[in-house]
Amino acid sequence: MEVLKRKEHIFHSSLPLAVYREVAAHLRQVEGVKTGFLSREGGIFDYNQSQLQGLWLEYPEKLDTPRTLLLEAILTYYAQCYGAWERQSIQ
């Protein structure tokens, strides 16, 4: 039986590469959560913008409550430090 997956893209326009890597490392510690980087397409390199477009997340549709709370706590922590995430559900 195939487990339904939830997919999201999360973005922050000015988040440094190192912070994206740190966020991804923390999210990967949540059992069932997979994540990776979304490359920035085209354009000229600008130190005032992030080197990445964002992160993709994939996790079971029915992620249990403790893991869901941990995932959201990680994202909330970084939002408090750097500003709100833009989140987009992917079909």
Secondary structure, 3 states (H helix, E strand, C coil): CCCCEEEEEEECCCCCHHHHHHHHHHHHCCCCCEEEEEECCCCCCCCCCCCEEEEEEEEECCCCHHHHHHHHHHHHHHHHHHCCCEEEEEC
